[in-house]
Amino acid sequence: MSTTPAVARHHSLSPVPRGEGRGEGRSVQGPALSKVGRYAHRTQSTGGRELGPSPQPSPLHTREREKACRRLARAPAVAVLCAVVLGACAWLPGALPPLPQEKRIVAQIESHLAAPATQPMRMPNAVCVDGDGGVFVADGAQDRILRFSAQGKFEDVFDQIGGKKLSRPVGMRVDAQGRLWIADTGNHRLLVRSADGKSAEEIALPPAPDNKPCDPTDLALSADGKICYVVDMTNHRLLKRDNSGNGGPWKAMGSGGRGLGQFQWPFVLCIGAENYVYVVETIGARLQEVSPDDQWAGTISTFGVELGQLYRPKGIAADAKGRIFVSDSTLNVIQVFGPRGSVEGALCDAAGNLIKFEHPMGLCFDKTGRLYVVELRANCVTVVKLGELPKSQQGAAAQP
């Protein structure tokens, strides 16, 4: 009930019908992710900027995308959250050619974490792992959080902590003390669940200048727990606080727009190498880098379907090497960037075939280096083991 065996997902050039089981039926028709992109370089911006070269969608698609953005701008927070989570429909059918060897981030599916049939997940969106390997999964559509053991066994589910009800929990982190920090989106606050799970501290978040409530969709903590960052999605802001003592005031950074230091619906974030912060813009289809001293350090990626471009990024995590892993819920793949934006590649099998996920969302790593991927459409969390190329391919992969 808690885990299902790993299934190899080698994707041929022929699409496979949906709904034929966890393995062979998981290929999703959608935009192609082609060979190394021509526009996949890190961009330094000092002013307004367009989304970058795109795959030339039809005029109809362009008009629909502009209409969708205008609707989002007028929509209440809950509607925006649903729109961002569910994403845009794929519009480019096509084959998925194998990646060049030097761009293959070889991975293997180990297992899947799934809730019991009596308590199934419904569009899960985030995942985090504690120091003992226990896994928390945000089942935000059902206002609850599930817990699995380090072995993948379902252990618990809760929708309140110490009498405080959850409402659309999204982002989560576990600190060094074993406390679970939760972006309790529907209640416009953070909750910090005690290590024993019996109580929760409530942390208020500042409203926007126009008095709209904060819309926290993710958070990140520094390794020592002293600094907390929060994404305020519909207000297009990044919040930062010093947690020392009773906690200092919140500092707000960013505004709506396309320039450096501006956001188009930021959704998730992570802290990477040298304590740089990486913020994912789901509608802006890029990452923004923020230095530890709160300077805008640049952007990574542009809108598109080439390797190194993003369409609807929804999850992010940094590994021990400082590489940035980004899930794309429309391309259904996970791409990998260097700490300063170099395109490292995408997850694939040893043959170079891209591994496809079912609407991948939140990502996180455990202390052994395994990657946990929330699959919203499959209602599960997939555990991925990263590997190396076979020895017969390593020499070729090392060549420029």
Buried (B, 14 or more C-beta within 10 A) or exposed (E): EBBBEBBEBBBEEEBBEEEEEBBEEBBBEBBBBBEBBEBBBBBEBEEEBEBBBBBEBEEEBEEBBEEBEEEBEEBEBBEBBEBBBBBBEBBBEBEBBBBBBBBBBBBBBBBBBBBEEEEEBEBBBBBBBBEEBBBBBBBBBBBBBBBBBEEBEBEEBEEEBEEBEBBBBBBBBBBEEBBBBBBBBBBBBBBBBBEEBEEBBEBEBBEBEEEBBBBBBBBBBBEEBEBBBBBBBBBBBBBBBBBEEEEEEBBBBBBEBBBBBBBBBBBBBBBBBEEBBBBBBBBBBBBBBBEEEEEBBBBBBBBBBBBBBBBBBBBBBBBEEEBBBBBBBBBBBBBBBBBBBBBBBBBBBBEBBBBBBBBBBBBBBBEEEBBBBBBBBBBBBBBBBBEEBEEEBEEEBEEE
